[in-house]
Amino acid sequence: MARPCGAALQRHAAVAVLRTAAAAGDLSKGKALHARLITAAHFDVVLHNNLISFYAKCGRVGLARKVFDAMPFRNAVSGNLLMSAYASLGRHKDSLALLRVVDFDLNEYVLSAAVSATANVRSYDMGRQCHGYAVKAGLAEQRYVFNAVLYMYCQCAHMEDAAKVFENVSGFDAFAFNSMINGFLDRGLLDGSFGIVRKMTEEVEKWDYVSYVAVLGHCASMKDFVLGIQVHAQALKKRLELNVYVGSALVDMYGKCDHAHEANHAFEVLPEKNVVSWTAVMTAYNQNELYEDALQLFLDMEMEGVQPNEFTYAVVLNSCAGLAALRTGNTLGACTMKSGHWNHLLVSNGLLNMYSKSGSIEDAHRVFISMPFRDVVSWNLIITGYAHHGLAKEAMEAFHSMLSAAVVPSYVTFVGVLSACAQLGLVDEAFYYLNTMMKEVGITPGKEHYTCMVGLLCRVGRLDEAERFIVNNCIGTDVVAWRSLLSSCQVYKNYGLGHRVAEQILQLEPNDIGTYVLLSNMYAKANRWDGVVKVRKHMRERGVRKAPGVSWIHLGSDVHVFTSEEKVHPQMDQITEKLEELIDQIKTIGYIPNFAVVLHDIEDEQKEEHLMYHSEKLALAFGLIHTPKGATIHIMKNLRICDDCHVAIKLISVVTGRKIVVRDAVRFHCIEGGVCSCNDYW
């Protein structure tokens, strides 16, 4: 057997030393060898390539580039090594720039690296050029190349091109299917992802953890619980449910399929939990309206020493919005400032949402104007926030500012705009937005928009037209629209139409408690106690019970809950004394108890006592006792505020000099100086 020559032995030894130095991260040893190699007679392409690899592994890609530029002769390995080095540092543009100085034939490895770089910088045109080169060079069906091409088209949002490649090449592996599924899901093309998932389950036996994450993402988007649990079963067989990425995907899937407790179980079995998995389970609870549980998980996460990211803060702020937990939301806002997450768009939108839904529209406005960047969600939140607080003019001003900023309105935008038009009585403008502007921006009106229009027509007293609008626009099965009309029939004392509308609603939802209450109120206001008795009889026969009025108020870290006519609070004596004092004060400035809202045929003295113990009055008295003079009082209520409480609270705001914000089941009532933001229509 022939012995290798001395030069070959020297090269072999040099390569071994460079690889050892690279593995140890010993930059000085490698540089010393590099200095010696420069004077060597046989400094060939192999040694150059190993030097590029050495510097790249030591994180000195600049030195690797100098070696590359100094090479008298390069091959495909040289280019692939340097492109991979750039890619590992996220310098994809530098990787693509190498293509301009290529003086060697591109193989499948260089091409796949180049195509992957175009995907990461979303350069569709350059990606197509690389794909074209691969086709001409006969490399398009090489596995590394077509996987990279598929990934590029998916990342560049050209799913039609990706589908053509997918259909025309056989033998795809799990990576290709993963790219296709994620590509369709990222664009909301659920029909496309459905076909790929079905094909994958039939043709691909070996799934990696990314495959499970992709398919579970599809199940979450489609709310396909059955397929989701089947995929979970397969993951259990391979013990992949313990993988933090698969586990987080399982949590997300169960959460979006409305199975929050299964989501929590998938989370609990994870041996290692990171911020992604914690955020996923918080999101699951938030999506299922288990807001307190989501906030408790946030505290648990902090106790475990896991630092929240911007997504975590967005979730918990939205949980605060669901609870109208202003104090907790303020604390979280301070945390975002301290951690540097305040200016992140997701967090700013979360703060905006929290303040809007917690009755602090002034703070929402402050957040909005301080945002360095706003997307369509930001604009929607401030527009709908203003509308829900009765600040219709401000909502319309925000909408016009949105258009001036060249932000294209969305479906939700027009819900807020039409709601504002309804409050202002802008009939012609609303029909313009509905019939013309929405069509111009490619939005098809939905039942939410039509319901706003019904509310507008009702507000201006055009009740018969509102009824025709419901029928003509095919929303006759929308109980919300009919209920809006029924409420207006009570306001305008059109009891004949009201009875007809009530019958229509009860045909659609025989157990709709709100309709029975409104119908009973109409009878009571007309002193038709026989009608009230008849309604109550129907309710008993159907087993329908009116939910008791419940109001709650935050004081410090505690929530105090009050139920109408219940006198179980530990401080009930103080509350009663305060209420009696307030009632006496507001009677001197014109308060007259509204007995029409009492649905019991009892003596007036009993009716007055019944009204005094409505839950919102109890909560207000408690708030006045325990908050400093001049502080705004925030009250939440599960039902619509009644006429008597509305009048009473307006007058109480006068005698106490307080701003009082009541969030009922319909809207915010921001009451100050005897005036409510709803303009006495709700």
C-alpha positions, 0 to 999 in steps of 0.5 A: 500500500502506497504511503501518502506524500508529505504534503498530504500528511501536512494538510491532513494534520492541519485539517485535524488541528483546525477542527479540534480548535473549532470544536474547542472555540480556540481562536488563537490556535486556529489563527496561529495555524492560519499564519503558518499555512499562508507560507505553505507551498500547498495552501489549497482549496481544502485548507481554505474551506476548513479555515472558513469553517473554523472562523465561522464556528468561532463566530468570526464570520468577517475573518471567514469572508476574508479567507473566502475573498483571498482564495485563488480558486473556490468550489461549491463547498466554499460558498456553502460554508460561508452562506451557512455562516451568514445564515446562522447569524441571520445575515441573509442579505449578506448570504445572497450577496455572495451569489454575485461573486460566484465563480463556481457551479452551484450544487444542490447545497448552495442552491438550497442555502440561497433559496432559504435566504430569499425566504428569510428576507421575503425576496420573492423575485430572487427566490424565483430566479434561484428556482429557475436556475435549479430547474435549468440545472436539473436540480429542482427535484433534489430534496434539499432544493425543492424543500427550500423552494416550497418554504420560500414560496410559503414564506413569501405568501405565494401559496399558488406557486407552492401548490404547483411545486408540491403537485409536480414533484413526488416523494416529499418528506415531512419538512415539505408537508410542514411548510405547506400546512404552515403556509396555508395557516399563516394566510388563513387558507384553512381549506388548503391546509385541510387537504395537505393534512389529509394527504400527510396522514395518508402518505407520511409515516415518519413525523417530526415534532414540527409535523405535530405542531403544524397539524395541531395548529391546523386542528386549532384553526379549524376547531377540529377537536376530534382530529386533535385528540387523535393527533394527541394520541399519536404524540403520546405513543411517541412520548412527544407530548413532553416536547415543549413545542408539541405540548404548547401546540396541544395547549393551544389546540385544546384552548381554541376547541373550548376545552380549557381544562384539557389544555391545562392538563397538557400543560401540567405534564410538560417536564420543562415549561417555558414562556411559550407554554405558560403563555399558551395555557393563559391564552386557553383560559382567556379564550374560554373567558376564565380570566381569573384563572389566566391571571392566577397562572401569570402569578404562578409563572412569575413565582417559577422565575419565568420572565413574561414576554410581550405575548404574555403581557398582551394575554393577561391585559386582555384578561383584565379587560374581560374582568374590567380589573382596572387596578390589576391592569394598571399594575401590569401596565407599570410592569410593562414599562419597567420591563421595556415591553410598553412600546410593543404593539401587542402590549400597547393594544392590550393596554388600550383594550384593558382601559377601554373595557374597564371604563377608563377611556381617558387612559385609553386615549393616553395610550393611543396617542403615545403609541409609536406605531398603530395598526388597524387593531389599534384604531378599531380599539379606540373607535369602538372604545369611544362608541361604547363610552357614548363618545360618538363624536370622538369615535367619528373623529378617530375614524376620519384620522384613521382614513387620513393615516391611510389605514384601511378600515376592517369589518370591526371598524365599521361596527364601531363607526355605525354604532357611533352614527347610531348615537348621533342619529346620522342616518344618511351618513350611516347608510353611506358607510354601509352601502358605499364605503364598505363596498369600496374597501371590499367588506361585505356587511354582516349582521353586526352592521345591520344590527347597528343600523336597526339601532340607529333607526330605532334611536331616531324613532323610525320603528316601522322602518327598522322592522322592515330593515330587519326583514329585508336584510335577512336578519330576521333570525337575529335576536339582538336586532329584534331585541333592540327594536323591542327596547325602543318600543318601550322608550317610544311607548309603541306597545302594539309593535312591542308586543308583536316584536316580543312574540317574534323573539319568543318564537326564535328563543322561547326562553329569552329572559330579556324579552320577558323582562322588557315585555313585563316592563311595558305592561308595568309602565302602562299599569297593565298588571294583568299583563305582568301577571300573564308574562310571569305565568308564562315564565313559570310554565317554561321554567324561565327565571330572571337572573338577579341583578348583580353589581361588583366594585373593586376596592384594593385587591378585593372585589365586593359583590352585591345582589339586588335585595340581598342584605348579606354584606358585612357592612350592610348597616353602613351601606343602608345608612349611606343609601338613605342619606343619598336618597334624601339628598337627591329628593331635594333636587328632584328625584322621584322613585320610578315605580314602573320598573318594579314588577311586583304589584305591591304598595308604593312604600314597599316599591321604594324600598325595593328600588333602594336595594338595587345592586348598583345602588348598594355598590355605589354607596359602598364605593362612596364610603370607602374611596377618597373624596373626588375619586372616580367610582367604577361599578360593573353590572350583569344586566342593563341598568334600570331607569330608576337607578340611572336617574338616581346615579346621575343625581348622586353624581351631582350631590357628591361631586363624583364621576361614576362609571357603570358598565352594564350588559350593554354599554358604559354609562360615564356619569358626571355632573348629572349627565350620562354619556348615553344621553339617556338612551340605552 
